[in-house]
């Protein structure tokens, strides 16, 4: 499904070059759930951004279903993300001026889907928010906002779901329920899931774990 081939990322600041990622090399199969585990500053989020084509590597390649995403233009990558990727973030990234329903409809409308409202209502019902369709993010709890974010991610039926610390801003009980929901939705749809986390317990719920330390991939288990 997705292949990360010898990816390195180096940036420069006043003190000189700084290596954020160093020769990262791994593949993830279709339908697999993989956790990328590491402490803060290990390069996890940078790696996720590169896999999404939001950031570019200094060296190396990323391919999805055999297609090198960095052989595309920025506009082509944006269109590719809309067709193939779903995202879930720690801070939800909902549009504050849109209702829960409108937030979930947005990626469908951008893709030109005709029955966006019907599809959005259906998936919000699946995540337990049928009574909150017209509510704005500011009046939803953290757990409810993340449920909206999950619905928005899955409604486009992505091949690949990327999740960056999806339970990081939630209490333990709410976080566990969100993880249960994300994994069950992922399994039902056969989506490939790559999850970035610093939580060992969360990582153990995935099929396997990749561990980053100081920008290097130190284990694949």
Number of C-alpha atoms within 10 A of each C-alpha: 16 20 19 20 16 16 21 22 22 13 11 9 7 5 6 7 10 11 15 18 26 18 16 20 16 15 13 17 13 15 17 18 24 24 26 26 25 23 14 12 13 20 23 27 18 19 25 19 15 20 24 24 19 13 14 20 20 14 15 16 22 25 17 18 12 10 14 14 22 19 12 13 10 13 9 13 17 14 14 15 18 16 17 15 20 26 22 25 19 16 17 22 14 20 14 11 11 16 19 30 26 22 23 30 24 18 20 22 14 11 13 10 14 10 11 22 16 11 18 27 20 15 21 24 15 14 18 12 21 15 9 18 18 13 15 19 23 12 10 14 11 19 19 20 21 29 25 29 26 27 29 27 21 24 21 22 17 22 21 28 23 23 23 21 19 24 27 15 16 17 11 11 11 16 19 14 13 21 16 13 16 22 16 12 17 21 15 8 14 17 22 23 28 22 23 26 25 18 16 13 9 18 21 13 15 17 13 15 21 17 22 22 17 17 22 19 21 12 11 13 9
